[in-house]
Amino acid sequence: MKGGRDHFVPLSTAALTILRGLDRKLPPFAMSENTMLYLVQKPAPKGFGLPFTVHGFRSCFRDWAAETQDTPGEVVEMALAHAIRNKAEAAYRRGALIEKRRLLMQAWANYLLGRTN
């Protein structure tokens, strides 16, 4: 992850369901940053027009969270693995806000799946 630091991501129930359905005989793997780039560079489905970008997905998440959720901005920024710019705040922030981020990721998954929270 950026800055050589681990970034733990709490997964939604839908993401966990997908992972549980994978063949356990396959060796574990990590996606490189180019994996998503490869996937989004495929032609967009008809009706979408513009090509997709990884940054666009992240931007959509940020806009959705700001406009529709009561989640504090610091939780959203942490979900995006953004660095804390204020050095004093960064020095004292130790927690990962996992539970708050888990709720945010679940709400995002519900939104993407057309479910209401």
SVG drawing of the C-alpha trace seen along z (x, -y; Angstrom):
<svg xmlns="http://www.w3.org/2000/svg" viewBox="-34 -20 41 48">
<polyline fill="none" stroke="black" stroke-width="0.4" points="0.0,0.0 1.0,-3.6 3.9,-4.5 4.7,-0.9 2.0,-0.6 -0.6,2.2 -4.1,1.2 -6.8,3.4 -10.1,3.4 -13.3,4.5 -15.4,6.4 -19.1,6.3 -21.2,9.4 -21.4,9.6 -17.6,9.5 -17.3,12.2 -19.8,14.4 -17.8,14.1 -14.6,15.0 -16.2,18.0 -17.3,19.2 -13.8,19.3 -12.1,22.6 -9.9,23.2 -7.5,25.3 -6.2,22.3 -3.1,20.7 -3.8,17.4 -2.9,14.3 -2.8,10.5 -4.0,8.3 -1.5,5.8 -2.5,2.2 -2.5,3.2 -5.2,5.8 -7.9,3.3 -6.5,1.1 -6.6,4.1 -10.2,4.8 -11.5,1.3 -9.7,0.7 -12.0,3.2 -14.6,1.5 -17.4,-0.1 -20.9,1.5 -23.2,-0.1 -24.8,-3.2 -22.0,-4.1 -20.1,-6.1 -16.9,-7.2 -14.2,-4.7 -13.8,-3.6 -10.8,-4.4 -9.7,-3.1 -9.6,-6.7 -13.1,-7.2 -14.3,-4.3 -12.6,-5.9 -14.0,-9.3 -17.5,-7.9 -17.1,-6.3 -15.9,-9.5 -18.8,-11.6 -21.4,-9.0 -20.1,-8.9 -20.0,-12.7 -23.5,-13.2 -25.4,-10.3 -23.8,-9.1 -23.3,-10.6 -19.9,-9.0 -17.2,-11.4 -14.8,-12.5 -11.8,-11.0 -13.4,-7.5 -14.0,-7.9 -10.4,-9.2 -9.1,-6.2 -11.3,-3.8 -9.5,-5.3 -6.1,-4.9 -5.4,-8.6 -2.6,-9.9 -3.3,-12.3 -1.8,-15.6 -1.7,-17.2 1.5,-15.9 0.2,-16.4 -3.0,-14.5 -1.1,-11.8 1.2,-11.3 -1.7,-10.7 -4.0,-8.7 -3.4,-5.1 -6.7,-3.4 -7.9,-1.9 -11.6,-2.7 -12.4,0.8 -16.0,1.0 -16.9,-2.4 -15.3,-1.5 -17.1,1.9 -20.4,0.1 -19.4,-2.2 -18.3,0.6 -21.6,2.5 -23.6,-0.6 -21.5,-1.1 -22.1,2.6 -25.8,2.2 -25.9,-0.9 -24.0,0.9 -26.4,3.9 -29.4,1.6 -30.4,2.3 -31.5,-0.2 -29.7,-0.6"/>
</svg>
